[in-house]
Amino acid sequence: MTRITRRSLLAGVGIAALGTGLARPALAQSGYPSRNVTIIAPVAPGSQSDIFARILSTPLAQRLGRPVIVENRPGGGGIVGTQAAVRAAPDGHTLMLHSSSGSLVAPQLRRPPPYVTPRDLVPVAVTLSGPSVIVVNPAIRANTIQDLVAELKANPGRFNLGSHGVGAFSHVAMELFMAETGTQMVHSPYNGGGPLAAAFAAGDVHVVLFDILTARPFLASGQGRPLAVVGERPATALPEVPLVSETVAPAVNMDYWFGVFAPAGTPEPIVERLNAEIAAIMGTPEYQARATEASMLTTPQPLPAIRARVEKEWDDWARVIRDRNIVSQ
């Protein structure tokens, strides 16, 4: 969801400072890695998962003592690359970095799903996590999220909901919002963040769920008004904007996040080492600065908590997809 330039986020990725002091073999695991490690980014070059995979790859290579190569496998809304990760040898030499919507929502839009993420992949780390914000254009009179719900109820189907595409977080989270509030908007999917932002700027989109970074210029210029934050906690960049979960829709309380996965069956000691190595990288000032630039958080989590999160969100999104009859187009 975040519209971040490749130049701004990749600037300094190869700088030695990001890995200074990180090359020591922390939590050495005998024999691993024995060759290059590949991180599959199941998206096109320059997309978010690709950018964040490359930001991670340099310091991870320094810690593992082996090259870490990012391999783009786009196609099928992330399905092609994820299937490649699922089918890879479960030895820790093939990983995948993908978004929560790409790994937990996209496969469930196909019936049956081409893979079941909690069964076929092992979560290794949640590398970035952050809130989003519901923004309306001036055609909407509402100044609060309660006003928006009232306006939508009074005018069912009159306003449209813009999203990054069918099954994107900005789509499914707002489908849940409509279900929780008893409102109705016409879904207008766009092909990614650039076209969606352009449509909002042109006034063609009435309501949208933006990441904080994309929302900022619209809020600063008065082209959009922020009504509520969707996330696990309030947005530090928008302290005056309430959580939607604490106002009109308690169930709409999830962050948008990126995570590293390995094929199911990867030995636990390897998964534990990778989790620890990535957590150490996430704690560096350099990585924290990258996260801040993306308006996201880096808070390392233990493996049991990550696994529970993946299982819960898989089931949560399955219900939304089923109840709202969302299918791939």
C-alpha positions in Angstrom: 0.0 0.0 0.0 2.7 2.5 0.9 3.8 4.6 -2.0 7.6 5.0 -1.4 10.1 5.8 -4.1 12.6 3.1 -4.9 15.4 5.7 -4.7 14.4 7.0 -1.2 14.2 3.6 0.4 17.0 1.9 -1.4 19.4 4.8 -0.8 22.0 3.5 1.5 20.8 -0.1 1.5 24.3 -1.2 0.4 26.1 1.2 2.8 28.3 -0.7 5.1 26.9 1.2 8.1 23.7 -0.9 8.0 25.7 -4.0 8.7 28.5 -2.6 10.9 29.2 -5.0 13.7 26.6 -7.4 12.4 28.9 -9.8 10.6 29.6 -11.9 13.7 28.0 -15.4 13.5 25.3 -14.9 16.0 23.5 -18.1 17.1 25.8 -20.2 14.9 24.0 -23.2 13.5 26.4 -26.0 12.3 26.3 -26.3 8.5 23.8 -23.5 7.9 23.9 -21.8 5.5 26.0 -23.9 3.3 25.3 -21.9 0.1 23.7 -18.7 -1.0 20.3 -17.8 0.5 17.5 -16.6 -1.8 14.7 -14.3 -0.7 11.8 -14.6 -3.1 9.9 -11.3 -3.7 6.6 -12.5 -5.4 6.2 -9.0 -7.0 7.8 -6.9 -9.7 11.0 -5.0 -9.1 10.3 -1.8 -7.3 7.2 -3.0 -5.5 7.1 -2.9 -1.7 8.0 -6.5 -1.0 10.9 -6.2 -3.4 12.2 -3.0 -1.8 11.9 -4.3 1.8 13.5 -7.6 0.8 16.5 -5.8 -0.6 16.8 -3.6 2.5 16.9 -6.7 4.6 19.2 -8.7 2.3 22.5 -6.8 2.9 22.7 -7.0 6.7 21.3 -10.5 6.7 24.1 -11.7 4.3 26.6 -10.1 6.7 25.2 -11.9 9.6 24.8 -15.3 7.9 28.2 -15.1 6.2 26.7 -16.0 2.8 25.3 -13.9 0.0 21.5 -13.3 0.2 20.0 -12.8 -3.2 16.6 -11.3 -3.9 14.7 -13.1 -6.7 11.6 -11.5 -8.2 8.8 -14.0 -9.1 5.8 -11.8 -10.0 2.5 -13.1 -11.3 -1.0 -14.0 -10.2 -1.1 -11.4 -7.4 1.8 -13.0 -5.7 0.6 -16.5 -6.2 3.4 -17.5 -8.6 6.3 -16.5 -6.3 4.6 -17.9 -3.2 4.1 -21.2 -4.9 7.8 -21.3 -5.7 8.6 -20.7 -2.0 6.1 -23.4 -0.9 7.8 -25.9 -3.3 11.4 -25.0 -2.4 13.5 -27.4 -0.3 12.8 -26.8 3.4 16.4 -26.2 4.4 16.5 -22.4 5.1 18.2 -21.5 1.8 14.9 -20.2 0.2 12.8 -17.6 2.0 10.0 -15.3 1.0 9.2 -11.7 2.0 5.6 -10.7 1.3 2.8 -8.5 2.7 0.0 -9.8 5.0 -2.6 -9.3 2.2 -0.4 -11.0 -0.3 0.2 -14.0 1.9 -3.1 -14.3 3.7 -5.7 -12.8 1.4 -4.6 -13.4 -2.2 -4.6 -17.2 -2.1 -8.1 -17.3 -0.5 -9.6 -15.4 -3.4 -9.1 -18.6 -5.5 -11.4 -21.5 -4.8 -9.8 -23.8 -3.7 -6.7 -21.8 -2.5 -3.5 -22.8 -4.3 -1.9 -23.2 -0.9 -2.7 -22.7 2.7 -0.2 -20.3 4.2 -0.3 -21.5 7.9 0.1 -25.1 6.7 2.5 -24.7 3.7 4.8 -21.9 5.0 6.5 -21.2 8.3 6.5 -17.6 9.5 10.0 -16.5 10.4 9.6 -12.8 11.3 7.2 -9.8 10.9 9.6 -7.1 9.7 7.3 -4.1 9.3 3.8 -3.4 10.6 1.7 -0.3 10.6 -1.7 1.4 10.5 -3.7 2.9 7.7 -6.1 5.8 7.6 -9.6 6.2 6.2 -9.5 9.4 4.0 -12.4 11.1 2.3 -12.5 13.6 -0.5 -14.4 16.9 -0.3 -17.5 15.4 -1.9 -18.1 13.7 1.5 -19.4 16.1 4.1 -18.4 14.0 7.1 -15.9 15.4 9.5 -15.8 12.4 11.8 -16.0 8.6 11.3 -19.4 8.6 12.9 -20.6 11.3 10.4 -19.3 9.1 7.5 -21.3 6.1 8.7 -24.4 8.2 8.9 -23.8 9.7 5.5 -23.2 6.3 3.9 -26.3 4.8 5.6 -28.4 7.7 4.3 -27.0 7.2 0.7 -26.4 3.5 0.2 -24.4 2.9 -3.0 -24.0 6.6 -3.8 -20.3 6.8 -3.0 -17.4 4.7 -4.1 -14.6 3.0 -2.3 -11.2 3.1 -4.1 -8.7 0.3 -3.5 -5.3 -1.0 -4.7 -7.1 -3.9 -6.4 -9.4 -6.8 -5.6 -8.2 -8.5 -2.4 -5.8 -5.7 -1.5 -5.7 -4.7 2.2 -7.4 -1.4 1.3 -10.2 -3.5 -0.2 -10.8 -6.3 2.3 -10.3 -4.2 5.4 -13.0 -1.8 4.1 -15.3 -4.6 3.2 -15.1 -5.6 6.8 -15.7 -1.9 7.7 -18.9 -1.9 5.6 -20.1 -5.2 7.1 -19.5 -4.0 10.7 -21.2 -0.6 10.1 -24.0 -1.8 7.9 -23.0 0.6 5.1 -22.7 0.2 1.3 -20.2 1.7 -1.1 -19.4 0.8 -4.7 -16.0 -0.8 -4.9 -13.6 0.8 -7.5 -10.4 -1.3 -7.7 -7.3 0.3 -9.3 -4.1 -1.4 -10.4 -1.8 -0.4 -7.5 -1.0 2.6 -5.4 0.0 5.0 -8.2 -3.3 4.8 -10.2 -5.3 4.9 -6.9 -3.6 8.0 -5.7 -4.1 9.7 -9.1 -7.8 8.9 -9.1 -8.2 10.3 -5.6 -6.4 13.4 -6.5 -8.7 13.8 -9.5 -11.7 13.5 -7.3 -12.8 10.2 -8.8 -12.5 8.3 -5.5 -14.7 9.3 -2.5 -13.4 7.0 0.3 -10.1 5.2 0.5 -7.9 3.4 3.0 -4.4 4.9 2.5 -1.2 4.1 4.3 0.0 7.1 6.3 2.8 8.0 3.9 0.6 8.2 0.9 -2.1 10.1 2.8 0.2 12.8 4.0 0.3 15.0 0.9 -3.5 14.8 0.5 -4.0 15.8 4.1 -1.5 18.6 3.9 -3.1 20.1 0.8 -6.7 19.7 2.0 -7.6 17.3 -0.8 -8.5 14.7 1.8 -9.7 14.5 5.4 -8.6 11.8 7.8 -11.5 10.3 9.7 -10.2 7.1 11.5 -7.1 4.9 11.7 -7.2 1.2 11.0 -4.6 -0.6 13.0 -3.6 -2.2 16.2 -2.7 1.2 17.8 -3.1 4.9 17.1 -0.9 6.4 14.4 1.9 8.5 15.9 1.8 10.7 12.8 -1.9 11.4 13.3 -2.4 11.5 17.0 -5.7 13.4 16.7 -7.3 10.8 14.5 -9.2 8.1 16.4 -9.0 4.3 15.9 -11.9 3.0 13.9 -12.0 0.0 16.3 -12.6 2.4 19.2 -15.4 4.3 17.5 -17.7 2.5 15.0 -16.2 -0.9 14.0 -14.5 -2.9 16.8 -13.4 -5.7 14.5 -11.5 -3.5 12.1 -8.3 -3.4 14.2 -5.5 -4.9 12.1 -2.2 -3.6 10.9 -0.9 -4.0 7.4 2.4 -5.8 7.7 5.3 -7.5 5.9 6.9 -10.8 6.9 9.5 -13.4 6.1 8.4 -17.0 5.5 10.1 -20.3 4.9 8.8 -23.5 3.4 7.0 -25.8 5.8 9.3 -28.4 7.3 12.3 -26.0 7.6 14.2 -27.2 10.7 13.2 -25.3 13.9 16.8 -24.4 14.8 17.2 -22.7 11.4 13.9 -20.8 11.8 14.9 -19.8 15.3 18.3 -18.5 14.0 16.7 -16.5 11.2 14.2 -15.0 13.6 17.0 -13.9 15.9 19.2 -12.6 13.1 16.3 -10.6 11.6 15.3 -9.3 15.0 18.8 -8.0 15.6 18.8 -6.2 12.2 15.4 -4.7 13.0 16.8 -3.2 16.2 19.6 -1.2 14.4 19.2 2.6 14.0 19.6 2.2 10.2 16.7 -0.2 9.9 14.6 1.8 12.3 15.2 4.8 10.1 13.9 2.9 7.0 10.8 1.9 8.9 10.2 5.4 10.1 10.5 6.6 6.5 7.8 4.1 5.5 5.6 5.2 8.6 5.7 1.7 9.9 7.0 0.0 13.1 9.6 -2.6 13.7 8.9 -4.6 16.8 10.5 -8.1 16.8 8.1 -10.8 17.9 8.8 -14.4 19.2 7.9 -17.2 16.9 4.9 -18.5 18.8 3.3 -15.0 18.6 4.0 -14.7 14.9 2.5 -18.2 14.2 -0.6 -17.4 16.2 -1.0 -14.1 14.3 -0.7 -15.8 10.9 -3.3 -18.5 11.8 -5.7 -16.0 13.3 -5.5 -13.5 10.4 -5.9 -16.4 7.9 -9.1 -17.4 9.5 -10.3 -13.8 10.0 -9.8 -12.9 6.3 -11.4 -16.2 5.3 -14.6 -15.1 7.0 -14.5 -11.7 5.4 -13.9 -13.2 1.9 -16.7 -15.7 2.4 -19.2 -13.3 3.9 -18.6 -10.6 1.4 -18.3 -13.0 -1.5 -14.9 -11.6 -2.7 -13.4 -13.5 -5.6 -10.4 -13.0 -7.9 -11.2 -11.2 -11.1 
